[in-house]
Amino acid sequence: MLINKPMKRLKRLNSQECLWPYILKLVSEKPVHAYVLRERINKKFRFLPGMVTAYTTLYSLYLNDFVSREIKGRRTVYKITPKGRIELKKAAKFYKEMAKKLG
């Protein structure tokens, strides 16, 4: 059915292809190990991003100082930074404004 294609694309573009707000939300709630990230995204947001995409996005957030990392034994734990909190608030505001305009 043609009508489903636009919605599928919209969902994919705002979830799997734009992971950073979801990752920042998760690390704002509690520190996250990279290997459980996909599982938590799937549980909380009901979609499963690609393994490489999730790791790449997390690493990009780290390189841009939106998350910090701490090595605990053999595990690396990621936490949101103040800069990341600001960016997460901007993303939430953007989505709220878009919802108002569309609603």
Secondary structure, DSSP 8 states (H G I E B T S, - for coil): -TTHHHHHHHHHHTTTT--HHHHHHHHHHS-EEHHHHHHHHHHHHS----HHHHHHHHHHHHHTTSEEEEEETTEEEEEE-HHHHHHHHHHHHHHHHHHHHH-
